[in-house]
Amino acid sequence: QLQAFGGGLAQAGASLRLSCKFSGVYFFTYFISWLRQAPGRDYEFVATYGRLGTNTYYADSVKGRFTVSRDNDRNTVYLQMDNLRPEDTAVYYCAAARSYSGSHRRRDYKYWGQGTQVTVSS
């Protein structure tokens, strides 16, 4: 149902844009979130884009650097990541839920996509 792509290797200060493609009906009824997992650590909530585009939510660690956007015609949500830092290195996942929770737990999302690796070098 969900597939994230666009990760790669970047230097500190650079930018990357991730995409999350939703395959299925009723894409517009879901809140789409980005989460990440660094090596040896638990999942971390990153950002959410609301269904109607009126609400976006960000973790403090990415606020001002990351921007989430949505294209309902393409069933795709994007995560623009600017001014990357080495601590942003993680596998990034997109997930879908009927409401916003800011949760880092997989069980709180109805759909969870495969991840894409982002590696930021100093």
Secondary structure, 3 states (H helix, E strand, C coil): CEEEECCEEEECCCCEEEEEEECCCCHHHCEEEEEEECCCCCEEEEEEECCCCCCEEECCCCCCCEEEEEEHHHCEEEEEECCCCHHHCEEEEEEEECCCCCCCCHHHCCEECECEEEEEEC
